Structure formats: C-alpha cells, structure tokens
Amino acid sequence: MAPILTVSNLTKRFGEVTAVSDISFTLAKGRSAALLGPNGAGKTTTLSMLCGLLPPTSGQIALNREEARDRRERIGYLPQQPVFFNWMTGKEYMQFAGQLFGLHGKKLTERADELLERLGLKDAAKRRIGGYSGGMKQRLGIAQAMVHRPELLVLDEPVSALDPVGRRELIDLLREMKEETNLLFSTHVLHDAEELCDDVLILNRGSIALAGALDDLRRMHQKPQIEITSEKSLIDYAAGLTRYPFINSVKLSEDQCSLSLQVDNREEARAVLLTELAREAIPVVRFEASYASLEALFLEVVGA
C-alpha cells in the first residue's frame, strides 16, 4: 500500500537539547496511526514538524511522496490547546478558516454548513465561540481542520481536556473522519488509540521505541495474564503461587485483594488456579484470563 506520509531521519534540536532524534516511519494511505509516549517524549514537536509549523534540524518529510511541495495546504491540524477568536460565531470562524485555504463563495458556505451540521454545531453556528463549551470548541477545531478536505488530519491530544461524555462523542466523530482522510493523532489515552488506530508509534525520549500495525504488535508482544480479585486479602495465597512453573510474575494490589499474574500457558494456569481457589474456598469476585493490553505494552516499552 502506497504511503501517504514518509518521515526519514527526522531530528529537532533546541540548543543542546535533542527533542526528536533521527526518527523514521511511514503512514500508509487509508490507515490511521496513534503517536504514543510519556510527557516530554517529543510527540508535539514531531507533529509540529510534520505540519510545517516547526522546521526540522535535519531529516525529510514527504506527503504523498512530494517533499518539495508545501504540505501545509494539504494537512488539517488541531493543536492540543486550540485558540479561537471568541467574538466570532462558529460559522464566521469556519468561513475565515476556509478563506485561508483559498475557498470562497458558495463552495465555502456549503462546506462550512456541511461540517457544522456533521459535527453537531448547526444550532450553535450563529452563537459566539466564547459561549461554547470545551467539547463544542473541540468539535469546531476538527471542523476547521477538515474544511479544505485535507489528505492528512493531524490531532494533538484531541481528547485530553474532555469529560467522559465528550470523549466518547469525539471518538465517534473521529471514527467517521477516518472514512474520508488519513488520521494521525497523539494521545495519552491508550484505550482511545486501541479503538481508533491501525498503527502505533511509541516515542520515548525523542526516539521511536516501538512501531508497527496494532494487530501485529499484539501478536508479537502479547503476554497471557490472569487477574484475580477477592473479597479478602490474597497476600498468603500469592506467596504460594511461585511454586507453579507456568507463573512468571505475581503482582499484588495495594489493598492486597487483587492479583495480576503473568503466565506462560493461559489455559493450564486457568484450570489449575480455578481448582485451587475453589478448594481453598477463597471468595473470588473476579477471575479474568486475557492478554496484556496496549497499556501494558506501552508501560513496558517506556520503562514505566
């Protein structure tokens, strides 16, 4: 599949500080990618360079294999903390954003109205932005980023400031946006990345620590695990689990009522442990056999 975005040996230094160090990756057409990493990993710096807002110290960026052409006109961007002209109405702001991309007249009006309705802002189109809620402003930010039908939509922490309801609404909207453009977003909310993305890039200290298709990474790095929660302390029970060769690690929660076990053979572990728990009459309220999540992989990669 042809790449929509190709990044080669990208580096950014601020004086003696290297924020991004020699990173390379591609994003294929028709796929979405999540840029993950702890605070200070270089996510925002990377996105700013991709969008043409920050010049790289070295390296190349090509959109649709075109390195020389100004890519800013073909990218939609929503920063982590978007700033609006609060005295404008939502529709005025959309028309302003469209004019910056060379849209005018009936074509601009129709596109602005289409996006405001699509993102649930039709009834607020003539209200001043200063009276918008945080979720409404976030949706307006996505609308302005989409006004010129970009080839790539870049979002920096799009859900970080939203409440659970607003986060769910925005995730649903982004899932729709994936149908008409390529999506690259940074996030701290790993569950959102799992819901939306096809590919994952994990940054740590300015370098790519792990990258690839989400499904491939799961297959390569998934580790079987068992979670046990009881009505009483499991500290004595946990102490005896080291005798089983199929258990690699035992982690006891702070309240001592939950166990997280990394195992070699999930089926064997489940059968043995369920039998043992029943025999010892331990009041189990939760027993779950699964595989390590993206969050567990993330924590392992960044050394948290």
VENQUIGI-V630364 format. One record per helix or strand of 2 or more residues. SS is the DSSP state (2 for helix, 1 for strand). FROM is the first residue (numbers start at 1). LEN is the number of residues. Records with the same first field share a line. If there is no record, write none. Layout:
SS = FROM-LEN ; FROM-LEN
This chain:
1 = 3-12 ; 17-12 ; 32-5 ; 58-6 ; 75-4 ; 152-5 ; 182-5 ; 199-6 ; 207-7 ; 224-7 ; 247-6 ; 258-6 ; 284-8
2 = 43-8 ; 71-4 ; 90-11 ; 105-14 ; 122-3 ; 129-3 ; 134-13 ; 164-14 ; 190-7 ; 214-8 ; 235-5 ; 241-3 ; 266-14 ; 294-9
